[in-house]
Amino acid sequence: MNFNEFLEKEVLSFKDKAVFDDQVLSEDKNQIEHLLSLQKYVEKIITKRRIGAGKEKLKIWDKQLKKIQKDWGVPPEVITAIWGIETNFGEILGKYRVIDSLATLAFAAKGERRRALFKSELLALETIKHTKGIEVESLLGSWAGASGHTQFMPTTYLKFSAPFGGKNVPNIWNKENPLDALSSTACYLKNLGWSREGFILKKATKPKNLNYLKTGMNLTREKGFTAPFGHSGTHFKFDKNASAIFHYNRSELYVFVVWLFSSALQRSPQKITWPKNREQISPSEVSVMQEHLILLGYDTRGVDGKLGVNTKKALIDFQKAIGQTPDGYPDRLIFKKLLAQPSP
């Protein structure tokens, strides 16, 4: 089945309108190599210029952001931080046609589950066109199909978009007026579990006998501890509000950046002390690490360059075997020790 036949079968109304985009497929295949460490991600996103711009946006939209907080319970600085991270306050809404991105990935993304995911988003885009009257063919967004001021996927828009003031069809793409997008973001976080009484992150004393395999954020862990730099770095408690942000963008790094950026927009910015000599290895090196762990009998359940729970468990078991603190943190020192192990 070719691309046009796929469109004719699955989303007939987009036939002859969606165009296969090779660049989208390239971005999808290479996305893991673009991953940054927490320190580099923070340094890239939270700049003096962006903090200044965020504070200015808080002033401009002060009255409206306070109304959104009253409606949904999400503070203005958190909404503004997400807005700044996602599109630099609406300046960079994306360069890819959403219809092309979603159609390309629904047809040719690697793995049946990913293709099914993007097919559901493509069908949701079709629903937006027919039920909301939005000219979706003109929408621009990310290569993965997210669009608008705070980068909603089509299914998210259908479920959680909430117009500011409760009137009309939510327009999260209006470059001059972000209020529908900001209201929708707060609505989304509220529905993901955001609590007025909760918190995102707090620095914490490392608990005794901490099981590092049970640290970190995931889709089923609403609260707990996380240690982004392993046993020798700062430890943090996270709450249901961190979990809500994690569901918004499934990355622990993203949660930290929202927390740090939103605090920087207030009077008391949070700071992190970056540990020395604990540089995290790159995704390609994680793949090499996974291969060596498997060779030594520690099952990572595959080689994908990602530090998932199976790879973390395998690394912890290796650390225990060589007498290292079992924190599952893939720094350069443990990587070198792993590579130095004789093959069985």
TORTORDREN-980112 format. One record per residue: y, z, x of N, C-alpha, C in turn. Coordinates in steps of 0.2 Angstrom, whole numbers, plus 5000, padded with zeros to 4 digits. Atoms other than C-alpha are relative to their C-alpha. Example, Ala and Ser with C-alpha at 12.3 -4.5 7.8 and 13.67 -1.06 7.14 Angstrom:
2
499450005004497850395062500650005004 499449994996499550365068500550034996 
END
This chain:
344
499450005004500050005000500650005004 499450004996501749955007500550044997 499549965003503350045004500349984993 499850025007503949944989499550014995 500549995005502249954981500050084998 500049935001502350144984500550024995 499449985004504050154975499949974993 500250025006503450044961499550044996 500549965003501950154958500350074998 499849935001502850324960500750024997 499350005003504650304956500349944999 499850075002504950144948500849995000 499350015001506850174945500349995007 499750004993507150184964499749935004 500250074996506250014968500649965001 499450054997507449894977500650045001 499449964998508650044979499950045006 500149964994507850154992499849955006 500250044994507650085010499750045005 500449964995506350135022500550015007 499549984994507350225037499550025006 500449984994506450225054500350065003 499649954996507750345061499850074996 500249945004507250475047499350025003 500749984998505350465052500050025008 500049984993505850475071500350085000 499849935000506850635067499550054998 500649965003505350705057499550015006 500549994995504150675071500250045006 499849974994505250745085500450074999 499649945002506050895076499950065004 500149944997505151025085500350015007 499750004993505850975102500850025000 499249985001507651015095500150074999 499949935002507251195092500350045006 499649964995508351315102499850075000 500149935000508151495107500550034996 499549975004509051625097500750005004 499450004996510351645111500449945000 499750065000510651465112500349974993 499950015007510651445093500750034998 499449965001511951585092500649975003 499450024996513051515106500249934997 499850075003513051335097500350014994 499750005007513451395080500650054999 499549955001514551555081500549995006 499550014995516051485091500650034997 499349975002517851555091500349964995 499750055005518351395082499750014993 500450005007517051415068500250074997 499849935003517451605066500749994997 499350005003519351565064500049954994 500050045006518951425052499750044994 500349965005517851545042500450054997 499549955002519151675041500549974996 499550045004520351545035499749984993 500350025007519151485021499950064996 500049945004518951665016500750024996 499349995003520851675013500149954995 499950055005520951515004499650014993 500450005006519551544992499850074998 500149935001519751734991499850024993 500049985007519951754972499349974998 500650035003518451634968499450035003 500649974997517251704981499950074997 500149945003517551874974499750004993 500350015006517151814957499349985000 500750024998515551734964499650065002 500349944999515151904971499950044994 500149965007515451984954499449984996 500550035004514251864946499350015003 500750004997512851864959499950055005 500149954995513152004971500049995007 500050024993513251904987500750005002 499349994997514751954998500349935002 499650064998516051815002499849985007 500250024993515651825021499449975001 500750035000513851785018500049934998 500050075003514151635007500449965005 499650044996515551575019499649995007 500450014994514351605034499549944999 500550055002513051495026500349935000 499650065001514351365021500249975007 499850024994514951355039499449985005 500550024996513251345047499749944998 500350065003512551215035500449935001 499650075000514051085035500750015003 499349994997515451165045500550004995 499550005005516351205029500149944996 499950075004516051035021500249945004 499750064996516650935036499449955002 500650044998514850875040499550004995 500450005006513950835024499349965001 500650044999512650715032500249935000 499850074999512550535037499449964997 500650045002510850485029500050004992 500150015007510650415011499450054998 500549955002509650555002499449964997 500650045003508650424992499649975006 500450034995508150335008499650055004 500449954997507650495017499450034997 500649975004506550565003499549954999 500550065001505750395000499649995006 500450024994505350365018499550065001 500449944999504650545020499450014995 500550005005503650535004499549955001 500550064998502850375010499750015006 500250004993502650405028500050065004 500049944996502850585034499350025002 500749984997501350655044499750054996 500349955003500150745034500050004992 500050015007499650735015500450054997 499649955003500450905011500849995001 499350015000502150855018500249944996 499950065005502050685009500150024993 500049985007501750774993500650044999 499449965001503150894996500649954999 499450045000504450754999499949954994 500050045006503750654984500250044994 499749965005504150804973500750005000 499350004999505850804980500349934998 499850075002506050614977500050004992 500150005007505450644959500650044997 499449965002506750784957500749965001 499350045000508150664963500049954995 500150055006507550544950500250044994 499849965006507750684937500750025000 499349995000509450724943500449944998 499750065002509950544941500049994992 500050015007509350534923500250054996 499849955005509750704916500750035002 499349974998511350754926500549955000 499550054999512150584927500349995007 499850014993512350594946499849945003 500250064997512450434955499750025007 500349974994511150494968499949945005 500150054995511050324977500650005005 499450004996512750364984500050075004 500049934997512350544990499749995007 500250004993512250575009499850075002 500349944998511350715017499750005007 500449994994510250775031499449955000 500650055000508750665037499550034996 500549975005507650785027500150004993 499850005007508550755011500450054997 499549955003509650905009500749985000 499450035001511350875003500550054997 499549965003512950954997500350055005 499749964996514051085005499650055004 500549954997512651215008499349975000 500650034999511251085009499450024996 500649995004510151094994499549945000 500550065002508550994991500149994993 499950015007508450914974499650054996 500349955005507151034967500450075000 499649945000508251184973500649994995 499450025004509751094964499850014992 500249995007508751084948499950074997 500249935002508151264948500650055000 499649954998509651354955500849985000 499350025000511251254954500450044994 499649965005512651364945500749985001 499350024999514351284942500550064999 499549955000515851394946500350004993 499749995007516451464929499549984994 500550015005514851414920500149944996 499950065004515451244914499849945004 500150064998514951064916499450005005 500550014995513650994928500250025007 499849984993513651074945500149945004 499850064995514450954958500050045007 500149974993513851024975500249965005 499850054995514450864983500749995001 499250015001516350874979500350025007 499849994993517050864997500650055000 499449975000518750934991499950074997 500149945004518051074980499350035001 500749974999516551184986499850054995 500149945004516551304972499350004997 500650015003515051234963499450025005 500549994995514051234979500050075002 500049934998514551414984499750044995 500349975005514151474967499349995000 500850015001512451394967499750035006 500349974994512151464985499950074998 500149935002512451644978499550014995 500550005005511351604963499350005003 500750014996509951544974499850065003 500149944996510051694985499850064995 500249955005510051814970499349994997 500650025003508551724963499450015005 500549994994507651744980499950075002 500149924999507851934979500650035003 499549974997509551964986500250074995 499849945004510152144981500750035003 499449984998511852214981500050065004 500049944996511252374988499649995007 500550014994510152295002500449985006 499750024993510552245020499649945003 500450064997510052095031499750035006 500349974994509752175048500450065002 499749944996510052345057499650015006 500349984993509752385075499650074999 500549945001508252515076499750025006 500449974994507352625088499349974999 500750035001505652545092499550064998 500549955003504352635082499450015006 500549994996502952715092499449964998 500650035001501352615093500149944995 499850065004502152465085499549945001 500450065000500952325080500449945000 499650055000501852175085499849944996 500250065004500752055076500350014993 499849995007501452135060500850005000 499350005000503252115065500249934999 499850075001504351965061500149994992 499950025007504851885045499649944998 500450055003503751775034500150004992 499950015007503651715016499850064995 500349955004502651865010500250075002 499749944998503552005020500750014998 499349995003505052075011500450045004 499649964996505552205023499550025006 500449984995504952275040500450005007 499750004993505352265059499949935003 500150064996505652115070500350015007 499849994993505852105089500049935003 499950074998506551935093499949995008 500050014993506451965112499450045003 500649964998504752065113500250075001 500049924999504452245118500650025003 499449974996505952255130500749994997 499350025003507352185119500150054994 499849975006508252255104499549994994 500550015006507152295089500550014993 499650005006507852275071499650014994 500350005007507452325053500349954996 499850055005507552195040499850024993 500049985007507752215021499949934996 500150065005507552105006500549955000 499550064999509152015009499949965006 500350044995508451955025499549954998 500650045003506951895016500349944995 499750055005508051805003500349945005 499850054995508951715018499549965003 500550034997507351675026499749954995 500250055005506751585010500549954999 499550065000508351485010499949955005 500250054994507951415027499550045004 500649964997506251465034500050015007 499949994993506851525051500350075001 499849934998507051695058500749995004 499450014997508351625069500649994996 499550025005509351565054500350074997 499849935003509351745047500450045005 499649974995510051815063500749975001 499350034999511451685064500450014994 499649985006511951715046500250075000 499849935000511951905049500650015006 499549994994512951885066500749964997 499450045002514151755058500450034995 499749975006514451845042500450075003 499749944998514852005052500649985004 499450034996516051905064500649994995 499450015005517051865048500350064997 499749945002517352045045500350035006 499749974994518152175056499650035005 500449974996516652245064499449955002 500550054998515652095072499450045003 500649984996513852135077499949965006 500150034994513352095094499250025002 500749994997511652075103500049995007 500150004993511252115121499449955002 500650054998510251965128499650035006 500449974994508852035139499949955005 500050054994508751965156499249995002 500750024997507151885164499550004994 500550015005506351855147500249944996 499950065003506751675144499449974996 500550025004505751605130499849925002 500250074998504751445134500149954994 499850065004505051275126499449994995 500650025005504051205111499549965004 500650034996503151085123499650045004 500349954996502751225134499550054996 500549965004502051325119499449964998 500650045001500851175116499650015006 500449994994500251195134499750075000 500249935001500151385131499450004995 500650005005499051345116499449975003 500650034997497951235125499650045005 500349964995497651355139499750064997 500349945003497351505127499349984997 500650035003496051395118499450005005 500450014994495251355135499750075002 500249934998495151545138499650034995 500349975005494351575122500450044994 499549975005495851635112500249954995 499950055005495951535096500750004997 499350015003497651475091500049964993 500150045006496951365077500449945000 499650074999497751205084500550015005 499550014995499051145096500649964996 499450035004500751115087500750015003 499449984997502051185099500450054996 499749955004502451325086499750065001 500249944999502351505088499850034993 500249975006501451545072499550065001 500449945000500351695067499450005004 500650014996498751625075500150005007 499950004993499551585091500350075003 499849934998500451755092499450055001 500649954999498751845089499749985006 500450034994497951735103500450035006 499649984994499351775115500050085001 500149935000499251965110499450025003 500649994997497451965114499949995007 500050014992497751885131500450055003 499649954997499052005135499650075001 500549945000497852155131499549995005 500550014995496552075142500250015007 499850004993497652065157500550075001 499649944999498552235154500750004999 499250015002500252175148500150034993 499849985006501152245134499949954994 500250055004500452155119500549994994 499550015005502052095110500049934997 500050075002501651915108500649965001 499450044999503251855115499949955006 500250054995503051695125500549985005 499450014994504251715140499649975006 500350044994504051625156499550045005 500449964996503251765165499350004998 500750005003501751775153499749935000 500250075000501651585153499749985007 500350014993501451585172499450035001 500649965000500151715171499449974997 500550045004499251615158499749945004 500250064996499251455169499650025006 500349984994498651555184499350024999 500749985001497051605175499549955002 500650054998495451515182499749984993 500350035006494651405169499350035000 500749975001492951475162499549955002 
END
